[in-house]
């Protein structure tokens, strides 16, 4: 055996990286992670459609499945074990506040606060919005072409939401991520733009339109899609809608090995909750960091390999030249 090979001690990892991808709610189809083809991806450039949420802390995964003995004979004695329930939970703390981390850390709809129309009646989740703008033909995911008068309504540094009008449809709505489930027709024409995840910051405004700092998750504007200014984000405690995402957590070992925890389906298991921690041990300046706490329940999928129902896949990629 070559002397370059070495024994494989327990991995030493400093932090955990989190990636999430939207489940197709209508088709109940999660996003697949294949360690054989995707296990070596750059942590800063995950494969589409995975979204990098950066480093997280206080990552804890807790199996909650229960097994029970199958008894037989007189007196009864265990013959084998059977799985009574299949459950798992994940908890963590996000280190940044973004639209997606806020959505993941709450159990219901997460909404964009649209810029209000002049004289609109106040509302807790945003007043009636200013009139939406229709992009011109030729717009892309990073360049929104507008008439000069429409472009003048926007400024660099703003956030825009781009999606279609709400026209009374029910069921899951929002593209490319289902942001809500509508049980009965509503009257707000801007509702889909309130709940859409198809948002991006504006880098520059020109007479021809908007240059975006990030690509819109939904790609080029769909037919009939319109855009509005977003001034912030809001979510609510309560409601009947649950976010659902595929999740991938990565631990990078010091020798180059990797541990992957792939959850095909995660739903929030608690309402919005924050954590507050002092910036220094004595907290002499009184400043504290406000983090977002997430707790999730893993939902099962059926593995096409053998028909087994599972909630999580744990994969290990050994370090180069490590013994197995």
ZIDAHU-V926956 format. One line per field, one symbol per residue. ss: DSSP state (~ for helix, > for strand, _ for the rest). Layout:
BEGIN
ss: ???
END
This chain:
BEGIN
ss: _____>_________>>>>>>>_>____>_____~~~~____________>>>>>>>>>>>>>__>>>>>>>____>>>>>>>>>__>>>>>>>____~~~~~~_____>>>>>_>____________>___>>________>>>__~~~~_______>>>>>_______>>>______>>>________~~~~~___>>>>>>>>__>>>>_____________>>>>>>>>>>________>>>>>>>>>_____>>>>>>>>>>>____>>>>>>_________>>>>>>>>>>>__>>______>>__>>>>>____>__
END
